[in-house]
Amino acid sequence: MKIIQITDTHLMPRGSELHGLNPCERLETCIASIKEFHADAELCIITGDLTDRGHRKAYHDFREILQQLPMPYHPLIGNHDHREIFSEVFPEVPRDEHGFVQQMLETPIGRFLLLDTVEHGKDWGSYCEKRGAWLRSQLETAGSKAVYLFMHHP
């Protein structure tokens, strides 16, 4: 199974620059490269810092740009993201019973677990007991399947 992984896009509202660069243009260039060289990939996972400051407009721009991908995509949040605003713009992305943006994907090669490591207002990641309980449950029910973890923070 061929998977594309993108991280740290740090989108700002379209037309805005970050450190002298235009994040929207950079993501569009990335997607053009994926379409040209990796259109046969089955899945794209974007592992956080989707936006730089959690602006609602940046999430809408992110969603619009990702529509160009030739495969399904699954975004995770990172420390630069805002969980509530992200969920308003991406209501189809599952949240666990405690409101964390976590999901399980069954794939031909195993179970993918997309984890929410965000601790609001902190640069570092965290994985509290509530999130850990969700992870344990997913691991316990995986049986003999391979399990792959995806998260923003290492």
C-alpha positions as CSV (number, residue, x, y, z in Angstrom):
1,M,0.0,0.0,0.0
2,K,1.4,3.3,-1.0
3,I,0.8,6.1,1.4
4,I,1.6,9.8,1.2
5,Q,2.5,11.6,4.4
6,I,2.6,15.4,4.6
7,T,3.3,17.4,7.7
8,D,3.7,21.0,9.0
9,T,2.0,22.8,6.2
10,H,1.5,25.9,8.6
11,L,-1.2,27.4,6.3
12,M,-2.1,31.0,6.8
13,P,-5.1,32.6,5.1
14,R,-4.6,32.6,1.3
15,G,-2.3,35.4,0.2
16,S,-0.6,35.6,3.6
17,E,3.1,34.9,4.0
18,L,4.9,33.1,6.8
19,H,8.7,33.8,7.1
20,G,8.7,35.2,3.6
21,L,7.0,32.2,2.0
22,N,3.4,31.6,0.9
23,P,2.3,28.4,2.7
24,C,-0.8,27.9,0.4
25,E,1.4,28.1,-2.7
26,R,3.9,25.6,-1.2
27,L,1.1,23.1,-0.4
28,E,-0.3,23.5,-3.9
29,T,3.2,22.8,-5.3
30,C,3.4,19.7,-3.1
31,I,0.1,18.4,-4.3
32,A,1.0,19.0,-7.9
33,S,4.2,16.9,-7.3
34,I,2.1,14.2,-5.7
35,K,-0.3,14.2,-8.7
36,E,2.6,14.0,-11.1
37,F,4.8,11.4,-9.4
38,H,2.6,9.6,-6.8
39,A,-1.0,9.6,-8.2
40,D,-1.0,5.8,-7.5
41,A,-0.9,6.3,-3.8
42,E,-4.0,5.0,-2.0
43,L,-4.1,7.4,1.0
44,C,-2.6,10.7,2.2
45,I,-2.2,11.4,5.9
46,I,-1.4,14.9,7.0
47,T,0.2,14.9,10.5
48,G,-0.5,18.2,12.0
49,D,0.3,21.9,12.1
50,L,-2.1,22.2,9.3
51,T,-2.3,25.9,10.0
52,D,0.1,28.2,11.7
53,R,-2.3,30.0,14.0
54,G,-5.6,28.1,13.8
55,H,-7.3,30.7,11.6
56,R,-10.7,29.5,10.4
57,K,-10.0,30.9,6.9
58,A,-6.7,29.0,6.8
59,Y,-8.6,25.7,7.5
60,H,-11.1,26.5,4.7
61,D,-8.2,27.2,2.4
62,F,-6.5,24.0,3.5
63,R,-9.7,22.0,2.7
64,E,-10.0,23.7,-0.7
65,I,-6.4,22.9,-1.6
66,L,-6.7,19.3,-0.5
67,Q,-9.6,18.7,-2.8
68,Q,-6.9,18.6,-5.6
69,L,-5.5,15.3,-4.2
70,P,-6.2,12.3,-6.3
71,M,-6.6,10.0,-3.2
72,P,-8.5,10.2,0.1
73,Y,-6.8,12.2,2.8
74,H,-6.9,12.2,6.6
75,P,-5.7,15.3,8.6
76,L,-4.5,15.2,12.2
77,I,-3.9,18.3,14.3
78,G,-0.7,19.6,15.7
79,N,0.3,22.2,18.3
80,H,-0.3,25.1,15.9
81,D,-3.8,24.0,15.3
82,H,-7.0,24.8,17.1
83,R,-9.1,21.6,17.9
84,E,-12.5,23.3,18.0
85,I,-12.1,25.4,14.8
86,F,-10.6,22.4,13.0
87,S,-13.6,20.3,13.9
88,E,-16.0,23.0,12.8
89,V,-14.4,23.1,9.3
90,F,-13.8,19.3,9.2
91,P,-16.9,17.9,10.9
92,E,-16.5,14.5,9.2
93,V,-13.2,13.9,10.9
94,P,-14.0,11.7,13.9
95,R,-13.4,12.6,17.5
96,D,-13.2,10.1,20.4
97,E,-15.7,10.1,23.3
98,H,-13.7,12.8,25.1
99,G,-13.5,15.1,22.1
100,F,-10.0,14.4,20.9
101,V,-9.4,14.2,17.2
102,Q,-8.5,10.5,17.0
103,Q,-9.5,7.9,14.5
104,M,-8.9,4.3,13.4
105,L,-8.6,3.3,9.8
106,E,-8.7,-0.3,8.7
107,T,-6.4,-0.8,5.7
108,P,-5.2,-3.8,3.6
109,I,-1.9,-3.7,5.5
110,G,-3.3,-3.2,9.0
111,R,-4.9,-0.7,11.4
112,F,-3.9,2.9,11.2
113,L,-4.4,4.9,14.4
114,L,-4.4,8.7,14.0
115,L,-3.6,10.3,17.4
116,D,-4.3,13.7,18.9
117,T,-1.3,14.7,20.9
118,V,-2.2,18.4,21.2
119,E,-2.1,20.1,24.6
120,H,-3.7,23.5,23.9
121,G,-1.3,26.4,24.4
122,K,1.8,24.1,24.6
123,D,4.4,23.4,21.9
124,W,5.1,19.9,23.1
125,G,2.8,16.9,22.8
126,S,0.9,15.2,25.5
127,Y,-1.0,11.9,25.7
128,C,-3.2,11.9,28.7
129,E,-5.0,8.9,30.4
130,K,-8.2,9.6,28.4
131,R,-6.4,9.4,25.1
132,G,-4.4,6.5,26.3
133,A,-7.6,4.5,27.1
134,W,-8.8,5.0,23.5
135,L,-5.4,3.8,22.2
136,R,-5.4,0.8,24.5
137,S,-8.8,-0.2,23.3
138,Q,-7.7,0.1,19.7
139,L,-4.6,-2.0,20.3
140,E,-6.5,-4.7,22.2
141,T,-9.1,-5.1,19.4
142,A,-6.5,-5.1,16.6
143,G,-5.8,-8.9,17.1
144,S,-3.0,-10.0,14.9
145,K,-3.2,-7.1,12.5
146,A,-0.2,-4.7,12.2
147,V,-0.8,-1.4,13.8
148,Y,0.6,1.9,12.6
149,L,0.6,5.1,14.7
150,F,0.4,8.5,13.2
151,M,0.8,11.7,15.3
152,H,2.2,15.2,15.1
153,H,4.6,14.9,18.0
154,P,7.3,12.2,18.1
